[in-house]
Amino acid sequence: MTLHISQRGKEYLRTAKTLLRSAKAMTDHVIAAQLKALADDHERRAKKASLDGARDCSIRR
């Protein structure tokens, strides 16, 4: 089974990757931890958006 990632999910993942890249470059560990938490949240949102998109697609069929 392949998982189709919705466009909204792709955007969330792209943002999460950017946040993680910024967190790795941070010298302030508190800000880096906050960026990592934001990235985790965006990854969860990407998964939810893709699942919602798949559910909507199956309802339309």
Phi and psi in degrees as a GROMACS rama.xvg file:
@    title "Ramachandran Plot"
@    xaxis  label "Phi"
@    yaxis  label "Psi"
@TYPE xy
-102.497  145.357  THR-2
-100.258  121.237  LEU-3
-85.5264  126.057  HIS-4
-94.6372  125.045  ILE-5
-69.3801  164.456  SER-6
-61.0726  -41.0577  GLN-7
-64.1848  -40.1476  ARG-8
-62.4677  -40.2076  GLY-9
-62.0415  -39.8292  LYS-10
-65.5396  -42.0847  GLU-11
-61.3276  -42.7084  TYR-12
-65.1928  -39.9222  LEU-13
-62.3469  -42.4685  ARG-14
-65.1541  -41.2401  THR-15
-60.6943  -42.9269  ALA-16
-63.2271  -40.0812  LYS-17
-64.1962  -43.5309  THR-18
-62.4172  -42.7811  LEU-19
-64.7692  -39.9602  LEU-20
-62.337  -41.6821  ARG-21
-66.7136  -39.5818  SER-22
-62.7219  -38.843  ALA-23
-66.6861  -27.5584  LYS-24
-86.8198  -10.5612  ALA-25
-71.8724  141.009  MET-26
-96.4124  -21.4562  THR-27
-85.0322  111.481  ASP-28
-67.9347  -28.7723  HIS-29
-67.5006  -46.7082  VAL-30
-66.313  -39.1357  ILE-31
-60.366  -41.4048  ALA-32
-64.3852  -39.2969  ALA-33
-65.9445  -40.5718  GLN-34
-64.5055  -39.161  LEU-35
-64.8314  -39.7997  LYS-36
-63.6711  -40.82  ALA-37
-63.2446  -41.2212  LEU-38
-62.5795  -42.7418  ALA-39
-60.2744  -41.8317  ASP-40
-62.6058  -41.9354  ASP-41
-66.6171  -34.9711  HIS-42
-65.6747  -40.2195  GLU-43
-63.2285  -41.7606  ARG-44
-64.3963  -37.2788  ARG-45
-62.9119  -44.4485  ALA-46
-62.9135  -44.7647  LYS-47
-63.9203  -42.508  LYS-48
-62.2959  -40.1786  ALA-49
-69.1912  -40.6828  SER-50
-65.5354  -40.7438  LEU-51
-63.5226  -40.9422  ASP-52
-64.4933  -40.6021  GLY-53
-66.8832  -39.3521  ALA-54
-64.7827  -44.6707  ARG-55
-62.5067  -38.725  ASP-56
-65.5556  -40.575  CYS-57
-71.9973  -28.1927  SER-58
-69.9225  -36.9529  ILE-59
-70.5068  -23.071  ARG-60
